[in-house]
Amino acid sequence: MKLKLKPAIFMIAALILAALFMMVFINLKPKSKPIELLPLVREEDISGQEIPQLKGVEVSLFDQANRLNWRLTVENLIEEADVYQLFGIEGVYYTAQGEHYLFQAPTGKMGKDFDWLQLAPEVTIDGEELAMQADEVNWKADTGEEITGKKLVVERKGFTVRAGEFRFKPEEGGLIVPGESHWSFK
């Protein structure tokens, strides 16, 4: 029996010594100080920085029937919270009948969903036999081929039309001028 106890006592003694050694080693090991981590993302103050903008952008706008209405070239496009600000705008407006009108405007706005467009001020519109100038031109995808605007001047072969408001709808006969307008024929 003495032979069987010796290996058991030896194993117990070895486990106790190992446990004591671990306790002493852990307590004698120098404790390290935690290193402060640098933040992975730094907040930056963009109020003093330049707003990102795109230069030389081409934009195509379609109505709800998925028909191309506008093809624009924009010198500068600035994205804001709910609109795009446009600067240096030139483009073409296409009708369903195949006509096209050239547009130019110094500034404008466009919806983030590309579903509306506003050009202002000093918008020039040139067609085959029609030259127009307006202070403001508006277009919406849901109205399709209709353009509305304010303070229109139309010059065409000997007559001039001035209107406070207008609607340009080629499929309904072209230019519709509600309310007060001034016509002059030469």
KEDRENGU-508387 format. One record per atom (N, C-alpha, C, O, CB): residue number from 0; x, y, z. Coordinates in pm, whole numbers, plus 50000, padded with zeros to 5 digits. Atoms other than C-alpha are relative to their C-alpha. Glycine has a CB too. Example, Ala and Ser with C-alpha at 12.3 -4.5 7.8 and 13.67 -1.06 7.14 Angstrom:
   nr      x      y      z
    0  50089  49881  50000
    0  51230  49550  50780
    0  50090  50120  50000
    0  50194  50118  50066
    0  49901  50003  50125
    1  49918  49881  49994
    1  51367  49894  50714
    1  49923  50109  50073
    1  49974  50220  50090
    1  50041  50046  49858
END
This chain:
   nr      x      y      z
    0  50078  49883  50000
    0  50000  50000  50000
    0  50084  50126  50000
    0  50045  50231  49950
    0  49910  49999  50114
    1  49912  49887  49995
    1  50288  50223  50063
    1  50044  50040  49860
    1  50068  50157  49834
    1  50121  49969  50088
    2  49957  49969  50135
    2  50385  50195  49697
    2  49892  50077  49923
    2  49924  50161  49839
    2  50035  49871  49926
    3  50108  49934  50072
    3  50044  50311  49575
    3  49980  50143  50049
    3  49937  50227  49971
    3  49870  49921  50016
    4  50018  49866  49947
    4  50036  50618  49801
    4  50109  50096  49952
    4  50083  50215  49934
    4  49998  49997  50151
    5  49890  49913  50037
    5  50373  50752  49694
    5  49972  50073  49868
    5  49995  50194  49862
    5  50129  49919  49989
    6  50027  49924  50122
    6  50270  50835  49334
    6  49884  50100  50020
    6  49886  50208  49961
    6  49967  49904  49885
    7  50112  49909  49977
    7  49944  50990  49458
    7  50048  50122  50078
    7  50009  50235  50047
    7  49886  49929  50076
    8  49947  49889  49920
    8  50130  51200  49718
    8  50089  50087  49911
    8  50086  50210  49918
    8  50080  49948  50125
    9  49913  49926  50089
    9  50385  51295  49456
    9  49919  50088  49905
    9  49958  50202  49880
    9  50090  49904  49921
   10  50086  49924  50091
   10  50106  51410  49215
   10  49935  50117  50071
   10  49925  50226  50015
   10  49893  49910  49940
   11  50065  49893  49925
   11  49931  51612  49485
   11  50102  50108  50032
   11  50072  50227  50021
   11  49935  49946  50130
   12  49895  49905  49967
   12  50258  51775  49589
   12  50039  50079  49875
   12  50063  50200  49885
   12  50123  49927  50058
   13  49965  49932  50124
   13  50339  51858  49225
   13  49893  50102  49963
   13  49927  50211  49917
   13  50019  49898  49886
   14  50108  49905  50028
   14  49996  52022  49178
   14  50003  50118  50095
   14  49981  50232  50052
   14  49864  49929  50009
   15  49992  49891  49902
   15  50035  52226  49497
   15  50116  50091  49966
   15  50103  50213  49970
   15  50014  49945  50145
   16  49883  49919  50036
   16  50384  52339  49394
   16  49972  50082  49873
   16  50012  50198  49865
   16  50123  49909  49979
   17  50032  49930  50123
   17  50257  52432  49048
   17  49905  50116  50028
   17  49922  50225  49973
   17  49937  49905  49897
   18  50093  49894  49964
   18  49970  52632  49197
   18  50071  50112  50073
   18  50045  50230  50046
   18  49886  49944  50086
   19  49925  49898  49928
   19  50207  52813  49436
   19  50091  50078  49906
   19  50102  50201  49916
   19  50083  49936  50112
   20  49912  49935  50095
   20  50451  52885  49155
   20  49922  50099  49913
   20  49969  50210  49887
   20  50071  49896  49912
   21  50085  49914  50083
   21  50168  53030  48940
   21  49958  50125  50079
   21  49959  50235  50025
   21  49875  49924  49951
   22  50041  49886  49918
   22  50049  53251  49227
   22  50115  50097  50019
   22  50097  50219  50011
   22  49948  49953  50135
   23  49884  49914  49979
   23  50397  53381  49294
   23  50038  50068  49869
   23  50067  50188  49868
   23  50119  49919  50057
   24  49962  49943  50127
   24  50475  53432  48925
   24  49904  50112  49958
   24  49949  50216  49910
   24  50005  49891  49894
   25  50099  49900  50037
   25  50149  53624  48864
   25  50016  50125  50086
   25  50006  50236  50035
   25  49858  49944  50013
   26  49985  49885  49910
   26  50204  53848  49168
   26  50131  50072  49978
   26  50136  50194  49999
   26  49989  49955  50144
   27  49871  49935  50021
   27  50572  53917  49085
   27  50010  50065  49863
   27  50094  50153  49842
   27  50110  49900  50017
   28  49997  49944  50135
   28  50502  53995  48720
   28  49964  50149  50007
   28  49864  50184  50069
   28  49901  49923  49904
   29  50032  49858  49993
   29  50515  54375  48672
   29  49870  50030  49924
   29  49847  49979  49815
   29  50116  50084  49941
   30  50127  49964  50061
   30  50175  54523  48595
   30  50025  50110  49896
   30  50097  50206  49923
   30  49897  50048  50108
   31  49985  49898  50103
   31  50156  54720  48272
   31  49884  50098  50007
   31  49774  50065  50051
   31  50007  49935  49859
   32  50103  49897  50004
   32  49966  55041  48232
   32  49928  49991  49866
   32  49992  49965  49764
   32  50061  50143  50023
   33  50070  50003  50129
   33  49693  55051  47967
   33  50043  50118  49912
   33  50063  50229  49961
   33  49846  50002  50022
   34  49963  49897  50095
   34  49787  55245  47656
   34  49871  50065  49950
   34  49775  49996  49914
   34  50084  49942  49880
   35  50117  49931  50052
   35  49539  55512  47554
   35  49998  49984  49848
   35  50095  50012  49779
   35  50002  50151  50040
   36  50015  50020  50143
   36  49410  55431  47210
   36  49959  50131  49933
   36  49880  50208  49988
   36  49898  49890  49970
   37  50040  49883  50077
   37  49383  55702  46948
   37  49861  49973  49943
   37  49831  49860  49905
   37  50103  50032  49886
   38  50133  50025  50057
   38  49029  55750  46828
   38  50012  49962  49853
   38  50093  50019  49779
   38  49908  50124  50016
   39  49997  50045  50138
   39  48964  55572  46502
   39  49938  50102  49905
   39  49982  50116  49791
   39  49928  49867  49986
   40  50067  49900  50081
   40  48735  55845  46373
   40  50011  50133  50073
   40  49976  50144  50190
   40  49851  49963  49972
   41  49989  49868  49941
   41  48805  56208  46435
   41  49893  50089  49940
   41  49871  50088  49819
   41  50141  50061  49977
   42  50098  49906  50049
   42  48534  56466  46409
   42  50074  50122  49947
   42  50165  50174  50012
   42  49897  50040  50110
   43  49936  49885  50060
   43  48631  56747  46179
   43  49899  50111  49985
   43  49781  50088  49959
   43  50062  49964  49864
   44  50084  49883  50017
   44  48494  57094  46162
   44  50006  50039  49853
   44  50109  50087  49805
   44  50046  50118  50092
   45  50002  49969  50143
   45  48386  57144  45801
   45  49943  50138  49973
   45  49928  50177  49857
   45  49921  49895  49925
   46  50060  49870  50023
   46  48237  57486  45855
   46  50097  50094  49930
   46  50054  50179  49851
   46  49954  50062  50132
   47  49902  49913  50063
   47  48559  57655  45748
   47  50056  49943  49872
   47  50131  50010  49802
   47  50111  50028  50094
   48  49947  50064  50119
   48  48632  57410  45469
   48  49911  50025  49880
   48  49795  50064  49892
   48  50017  49850  50023
   49  50073  49983  50125
   49  48526  57429  45109
   49  49898  49888  49982
   49  49927  49772  50011
   49  50097  50005  49880
   50  50106  50099  50025
   50  48199  57252  45018
   50  50037  49922  49874
   50  50073  49982  49773
   50  49860  50069  49985
   51  49967  50078  50119
   51  48260  56962  44778
   51  49906  50032  49884
   51  49785  50050  49902
   51  49996  49850  50031
   52  50081  49972  50117
   52  48143  57028  44426
   52  50055  49924  49881
   52  50172  49886  49877
   52  49997  50151  49970
   53  49963  50070  50122
   53  48146  56859  44088
   53  50008  50102  49887
   53  49928  50196  49882
   53  49900  49887  49967
   54  49984  49908  50113
   54  48264  57034  43773
   54  49979  49925  49870
   54  50018  49809  49857
   54  50140  50067  50003
   55  50022  50060  50131
   55  48159  56967  43415
   55  49909  49879  50002
   55  49945  49774  49948
   55  50130  49962  49940
   56  50093  50111  49983
   56  47858  56749  43494
   56  49897  50001  49887
   56  49848  50106  49847
   56  49929  50008  50137
   57  50108  50015  50098
   57  47616  56617  43231
   57  49883  49933  50070
   57  49899  49831  50137
   57  50046  49918  49875
   58  50120  50049  49933
   58  47259  56559  43352
   58  49891  49976  49896
   58  49870  50059  49807
   58  49951  50099  50109
   59  50117  50029  50084
   59  46965  56392  43175
   59  49880  49986  50092
   59  49886  49916  50193
   59  50021  49870  49913
   60  50122  50006  49921
   60  46613  56439  43311
   60  49889  49937  49917
   60  49870  49971  49800
   60  49958  50142  50050
   61  50106  50074  50069
   61  46322  56210  43221
   61  49866  50026  50068
   61  49860  50047  50189
   61  50032  49849  49998
   62  50133  49987  49941
   62  45947  56246  43269
   62  49955  49864  50054
   62  50031  49767  50051
   62  49898  50055  49895
   63  50048  50124  49940
   63  45731  55981  43433
   63  49975  49890  49898
   63  49966  49773  49934
   63  49873  50025  50077
   64  50014  50099  50106
   64  45681  55807  43099
   64  50138  49951  49952
   64  50148  49879  49853
   64  49920  50058  49881
   65  49862  50038  50028
   65  46061  55760  43094
   65  50046  50052  49864
   65  50122  49985  49794
   65  50015  49848  50005
   66  49960  49934  50124
   66  46100  55996  42798
   66  50097  50112  50034
   66  50073  50189  50127
   66  49876  50054  49923
   67  49899  49897  49976
   67  46405  56222  42781
   67  49941  50138  49976
   67  49891  50166  49867
   67  50123  49978  49909
   68  50045  49862  50014
   68  46306  56584  42846
   68  50117  50098  49995
   68  50113  50195  49918
   68  49908  50036  50114
   69  49889  49906  49988
   69  46636  56753  42931
   69  50133  49927  49989
   69  50150  49816  50040
   69  49993  50077  50132
   70  49858  50041  49998
   70  47003  56703  42856
   70  50078  50129  50028
   70  50082  50220  49946
   70  50046  49931  49861
   71  49934  49879  49954
   71  47208  56958  43049
   71  50149  49977  50021
   71  50192  49867  50054
   71  49937  50049  50130
   72  49859  49996  49962
   72  47576  57044  43087
   72  50012  50109  50104
   72  49972  50224  50081
   72  50095  50026  49876
   73  49992  49908  49887
   73  47651  57209  43420
   73  50147  50020  50036
   73  50220  49924  50057
   73  49920  49946  50123
   74  49861  49972  49965
   74  47981  57385  43497
   74  50032  49955  50142
   74  50131  49885  50163
   74  50029  50148  49984
   75  49979  50037  49859
   75  47952  57343  43877
   75  49869  49949  50059
   75  49763  50007  50036
   75  50053  50120  50083
   76  50114  50057  49932
   76  47715  57125  44079
   76  50038  49983  50147
   76  50138  49918  50178
   76  49956  49864  49936
   77  49974  50008  49856
   77  47700  57159  44459
   77  49883  49928  50064
   77  49767  49968  50046
   77  50021  50141  50063
   78  50104  50076  49932
   78  47509  56906  44666
   78  49971  50062  50135
   78  50061  50082  50217
   78  50041  49852  50017
   79  50045  49948  49871
   79  47309  57051  44954
   79  49907  49897  50062
   79  49888  49789  50006
   79  49930  50139  49986
   80  50081  50096  49925
   80  47077  56885  45205
   80  49888  49939  49916
   80  49872  49816  49915
   80  49940  50067  50122
   81  50114  50054  50073
   81  46773  56851  44978
   81  49995  50037  49852
   81  49902  49997  49782
   81  49875  50047  50065
   82  49996  49961  50141
   82  46872  57002  44641
   82  50143  49999  49949
   82  50239  49993  50025
   82  49936  50140  49980
   83  49872  49976  50065
   83  47154  57032  44392
   83  49998  50145  49951
   83  49902  50186  49886
   83  50026  49899  49881
   84  49984  49865  50053
   84  47270  57388  44321
   84  50079  49989  49871
   84  50182  49923  49867
   84  50071  50095  50103
   85  49938  50009  50132
   85  47363  57432  43954
   85  50052  50138  49959
   85  49987  50239  49985
   85  49900  49946  49895
   86  49940  49875  50046
   86  47592  57697  43802
   86  50055  49980  49859
   86  50119  49879  49830
   86  50112  50048  50098
   87  49953  50008  50137
   87  47669  57767  43437
   87  49931  49890  49922
   87  49993  49791  49885
   87  50149  49978  49998
   88  50083  50106  50057
   88  47388  57569  43276
   88  49976  50027  49851
   88  49937  50137  49812
   88  49866  49990  50075
   89  50036  49999  50141
   89  47353  57495  42905
   89  49937  49866  49971
   89  49978  49763  50026
   89  50125  50028  49907
   90  50061  50129  50028
   90  47129  57233  42761
   90  49895  50005  49892
   90  49871  50108  49828
   90  49940  49945  50122
   91  50103  50016  50102
   91  46858  57107  42534
   91  49876  49942  50067
   91  49884  49850  50148
   91  50050  49907  49884
   92  50130  50051  49957
   92  46489  57055  42608
   92  49935  49933  49879
   92  49924  49994  49772
   92  49908  50115  50058
   93  50059  50077  50110
   93  46321  56785  42393
   93  49851  49984  50021
   93  49805  49957  50132
   93  50067  49862  49989
   94  50144  50021  49994
   94  45950  56766  42312
   94  49967  49861  49944
   94  50052  49796  49882
   94  49924  50111  49921
   95  50044  50131  50050
   95  45750  56452  42228
   95  49991  49998  49848
   95  50004  49893  49786
   95  49865  49961  50060
   96  50012  49991  50145
   96  45708  56576  41870
   96  50136  50006  49931
   96  50142  50014  49808
   96  49919  50122  49962
   97  49867  49999  50061
   97  46087  56578  41815
   97  50063  50138  49992
   97  50175  50151  49942
   97  49992  49942  49865
   98  49940  49867  49999
   98  46141  56951  41854
   98  50100  50009  50115
   98  50093  49933  50211
   98  49891  50111  50013
   99  49907  49977  49890
   99  46425  57077  42067
   99  50026  50150  50015
   99  50022  50225  49917
   99  50134  49923  49978
  100  49975  49861  49967
  100  46501  57407  42237
  100  50129  50008  50081
  100  50152  49928  50172
  100  49880  50062  50079
  101  49875  49980  49928
  101  46839  57531  42356
  101  49975  50093  50118
  101  49908  50195  50104
  101  50109  50058  49906
  102  50016  49923  49878
  102  46853  57666  42711
  102  50136  50041  50053
  102  50234  49968  50040
  102  49923  49920  50106
  103  49884  49953  49926
  103  47110  57872  42897
  103  49952  50073  50123
  103  49855  50148  50118
  103  50091  50091  49911
  104  50033  49929  49876
  104  47099  57995  43256
  104  50126  50005  50087
  104  50205  49911  50088
  104  49882  49929  50077
  105  49882  49992  49914
  105  47362  58118  43501
  105  49990  49911  50124
  105  50090  49856  50169
  105  50021  50143  50044
  106  50017  50082  49880
  106  47214  57932  43800
  106  49870  49922  49993
  106  49784  49949  49909
  106  50002  50088  50127
  107  50121  50079  49992
  107  46950  57678  43890
  107  50004  49905  50118
  107  50104  49897  50190
  107  49979  49922  49872
  108  50012  50100  49894
  108  46832  57412  44132
  108  49937  49876  49938
  108  49860  49884  49842
  108  49915  50053  50121
  109  50056  50124  50048
  109  46746  57047  44081
  109  49975  49910  50120
  109  50053  49908  50215
  109  50095  49931  49896
  110  50035  50091  49892
  110  46576  56790  44305
  110  50097  49884  50009
  110  50155  49841  49909
  110  49860  49949  49982
  111  49909  50113  49978
  111  46783  56509  44456
  111  49955  49876  49924
  111  50038  49791  49891
  111  50011  49969  50150
  112  50052  50114  50076
  112  46556  56259  44276
  112  49996  50028  49850
  112  49943  49947  49774
  112  49861  49964  50049
  113  49999  49958  50140
  113  46607  56442  43943
  113  49857  50010  49946
  113  49833  49982  49828
  113  50082  49902  49915
  114  50140  49993  50040
  114  46230  56498  43933
  114  49948  50142  49983
  114  49832  50160  49948
  114  49915  49928  50100
  115  50037  49862  50028
  115  46224  56878  43910
  115  50124  50083  49972
  115  50236  50048  50012
  115  49920  50060  50118
  116  49892  49911  50040
  116  46433  57161  43773
  116  49949  50143  50005
  116  49836  50170  49965
  116  50054  49965  49859
  117  50033  49857  50000
  117  46432  57537  43828
  117  50124  50075  49952
  117  50232  50061  50009
  117  49955  50050  50143
  118  49893  49917  50053
  118  46645  57773  43622
  118  49965  50146  50024
  118  49852  50187  49999
  118  50023  49972  49848
  119  50025  49858  49973
  119  46680  58139  43721
  119  50132  50069  50027
  119  50227  50001  50067
  119  49901  50019  50120
  120  50074  49904  50083
  120  46751  58427  43648
  120  50058  50003  49858
  120  50150  49928  49827
  120  50003  50142  50062
  121  49950  49978  50135
  121  46806  58538  43289
  121  50016  49873  49919
  121  50124  49842  49868
  121  50131  50072  50005
  122  50000  50125  50077
  122  46714  58212  43120
  122  49971  50034  49854
  122  49874  50104  49823
  122  49894  49899  50057
  123  50025  49980  50143
  123  46744  58216  42742
  123  49958  49866  49939
  123  50015  49761  49969
  123  50126  50058  49927
  124  50057  50118  50065
  124  46544  57972  42529
  124  49996  50029  49851
  124  49936  50127  49807
  124  49855  49966  50056
  125  49996  49980  50145
  125  46609  57936  42156
  125  49947  49877  49930
  125  49992  49765  49954
  125  50143  50031  49953
  126  50055  50106  50084
  126  46402  57731  41914
  126  50027  50033  49855
  126  50103  50125  49824
  126  49849  49982  50024
  127  49978  49976  50143
  127  46388  57712  41535
  127  49957  50141  49960
  127  50032  50212  49893
  127  49924  49898  49918
  128  50050  49868  50037
  128  46175  58025  41498
  128  49961  50082  50122
  128  49885  50178  50110
  128  49881  49986  49908
  129  50047  49939  49876
  129  46140  58131  41860
  129  50119  50032  50091
  129  50204  49946  50114
  129  49900  49908  50073
  130  49898  49961  49903
  130  46366  58325  42098
  130  49927  50055  50122
  130  49847  50148  50111
  130  50101  50107  49940
  131  50068  49958  49876
  131  46253  58365  42461
  131  50103  50029  50108
  131  50212  49972  50110
  131  49900  49890  50048
  132  49921  49973  49880
  132  46397  58512  42777
  132  49903  50001  50117
  132  49793  50056  50107
  132  50079  50135  49989
  133  50086  50005  49882
  133  46255  58447  43125
  133  50086  50019  50124
  133  50205  49989  50125
  133  49922  49866  50008
  134  49931  49988  49872
  134  46346  58530  43482
  134  50006  49867  50073
  134  50096  49844  50153
  134  49932  50105  50087
  135  50004  50129  49932
  135  46250  58181  43596
  135  49932  49898  49910
  135  49832  49928  49845
  135  49927  50011  50135
  136  50058  50111  50076
  136  46179  57846  43426
  136  49995  49879  50094
  136  50092  49848  50161
  136  50083  49968  49870
  137  50019  50115  49912
  137  46037  57542  43611
  137  49952  49880  49918
  137  49878  49895  49821
  137  49898  50032  50112
  138  50043  50124  50062
  138  45991  57179  43508
  138  49987  49893  50108
  138  50067  49888  50201
  138  50100  49955  49889
  139  50020  50112  49908
  139  45855  56874  43694
  139  49978  49874  49918
  139  49916  49879  49812
  139  49879  50025  50097
  140  50012  50126  50072
  140  45872  56509  43589
  140  49855  49956  49987
  140  49818  49895  49887
  140  50081  49891  50069
  141  50139  50046  50006
  141  45505  56449  43670
  141  49916  50078  49900
  141  49813  50027  49855
  141  49937  50011  50137
  142  50072  49926  50104
  142  45390  56722  43430
  142  50061  49981  49863
  142  50006  50026  49763
  142  49997  50148  50034
  143  49939  50039  50126
  143  45626  56596  43161
  143  50041  50113  49910
  143  50139  50182  49935
  143  49910  49914  49928
  144  49962  49907  50105
  144  45629  56821  42861
  144  49958  50144  50028
  144  49957  50225  49936
  144  49943  49955  49870
  145  50042  49863  49967
  145  45510  57134  43043
  145  50111  50073  50073
  145  50169  50022  50169
  145  49871  49999  50085
  146  49904  49911  49934
  146  45745  57417  43135
  146  49921  50121  50046
  146  49842  50177  49969
  146  50120  50040  49905
  147  50064  49878  49950
  147  45623  57702  43354
  147  50110  50100  50036
  147  50227  50064  50049
  147  49909  49970  50123
  148  49900  49900  49966
  148  45792  58027  43439
  148  49940  50136  50027
  148  49818  50154  50027
  148  50100  50011  49892
  149  50039  49864  49965
  149  45783  58394  43525
  149  50078  50100  49916
  149  50192  50076  49877
  149  50021  50027  50150
  150  49942  49886  50072
  150  45855  58722  43344
  150  50064  49958  49869
  150  50186  49953  49854
  150  50104  50071  50088
  151  49959  50049  50131
  151  45874  58600  42988
  151  50000  50112  49897
  151  49912  50198  49897
  151  49907  49888  49954
  152  49995  49912  50117
  152  45978  58798  42681
  152  50027  49910  49879
  152  50129  49842  49873
  152  50111  50113  50015
  153  49989  50081  50120
  153  45921  58629  42344
  153  50011  50093  49880
  153  49933  50187  49865
  153  49879  49903  49984
  154  49986  49923  50123
  154  46045  58771  42017
  154  49997  49904  49884
  154  50070  49804  49879
  154  50131  50084  50000
  155  50012  50087  50118
  155  45943  58621  41687
  155  49955  50082  49881
  155  49846  50139  49884
  155  49902  49883  50027
  156  50033  49939  50129
  156  45942  58771  41338
  156  49899  50114  50008
  156  49786  50099  49961
  156  49946  49896  49908
  157  50083  49882  50001
  157  45796  59112  41402
  157  49906  50018  50117
  157  49836  50119  50121
  157  49922  50000  49879
  158  50083  49973  49883
  158  45613  59067  41731
  158  50073  49958  50127
  158  50160  49872  50127
  158  49865  49926  49988
  159  49940  50025  49869
  159  45706  59066  42098
  159  49888  49974  50100
  159  49785  50042  50097
  159  50088  50121  50047
  160  50096  50032  49895
  160  45517  58911  42390
  160  50072  50012  50133
  160  50182  49959  50153
  160  49939  49857  49982
  161  49949  49990  49863
  161  45574  59006  42753
  161  49892  49947  50093
  161  49776  49986  50082
  161  50040  50148  50037
  162  50098  50061  49910
  162  45406  58803  43027
  162  50059  49984  50139
  162  50178  49956  50154
  162  49953  49865  49946
  163  49958  50019  49861
  163  45422  58786  43406
  163  50018  49852  50032
  163  50109  49815  50106
  163  49898  50061  50095
  164  49992  50145  49982
  164  45361  58409  43400
  164  49975  49934  49866
  164  49913  49992  49777
  164  49897  49950  50107
  165  50024  50072  50125
  165  45361  58148  43126
  165  50007  49851  50024
  165  50064  49802  50121
  165  50101  50042  49893
  166  49989  50147  50008
  166  45317  57780  43047
  166  50039  49969  49857
  166  49978  50020  49763
  166  49865  49927  50041
  167  49957  50041  50132
  167  45498  57625  42755
  167  49972  49852  49988
  167  50038  49769  50050
  167  50151  50033  49975
  168  50043  50139  50016
  168  45326  57306  42645
  168  49980  49974  49851
  168  49872  50000  49798
  168  49869  49972  50081
  169  50007  50015  50147
  169  45401  57215  42282
  169  49884  49915  49951
  169  49827  49946  49846
  169  50127  49940  49951
  170  50109  50084  50050
  170  45137  56939  42255
  170  49864  50068  50010
  170  49768  50021  49950
  170  49996  49869  50077
  171  50126  49924  49992
  171  44865  57193  42347
  171  50008  50131  49924
  171  49934  50225  49954
  171  49963  50027  50146
  172  49993  49880  50083
  172  44968  57454  42093
  172  50113  50092  50034
  172  50122  50200  49975
  172  49874  50074  50010
  173  49882  49917  49974
  173  45285  57594  42243
  173  49989  50082  50126
  173  49976  50029  50236
  173  50023  50090  49886
  174  49990  49908  49888
  174  45291  57899  42464
  174  49861  50042  50049
  174  49778  50088  49970
  174  50081  50123  49960
  175  50126  49959  49938
  175  45002  57966  42704
  175  50033  50109  50101
  175  50116  50090  50190
  175  49927  49878  50069
  176  49972  49885  49915
  176  44997  58306  42874
  176  49872  50036  50076
  176  49786  50105  50022
  176  50052  50121  49917
  177  50117  49962  49924
  177  44739  58332  43154
  177  50015  50139  50061
  177  50126  50190  50076
  177  49973  49897  50111
  178  49995  49872  49930
  178  44647  58660  43319
  178  50042  50114  49912
  178  50016  50114  49791
  178  50093  49992  50117
  179  49960  49879  50072
  179  44796  58993  43218
  179  50122  49975  49914
  179  50217  49910  49956
  179  50028  50115  50097
  180  49884  50008  50091
  180  45029  59012  42920
  180  49998  50123  49912
  180  49897  50193  49903
  180  49998  49868  49914
  181  49986  49885  50089
  181  45151  59274  42678
  181  50053  49951  49866
  181  50158  49888  49859
  181  50094  50110  50061
  182  49962  50045  50131
  182  45168  59209  42306
  182  50033  50124  49914
  182  49967  50227  49925
  182  49886  49914  49935
  183  49972  49893  50094
  183  45329  59429  42043
  183  50039  49938  49866
  183  50122  49847  49859
  183  50113  50094  50053
  184  49973  50050  50135
  184  45335  59370  41667
  184  50072  50108  49921
  184  50044  50226  49936
  184  49870  49959  49927
  185  49927  49904  50083
  185  45573  59532  41422
  185  49978  49970  49856
  185  50031  50039  49769
  185  50149  49999  50031
END
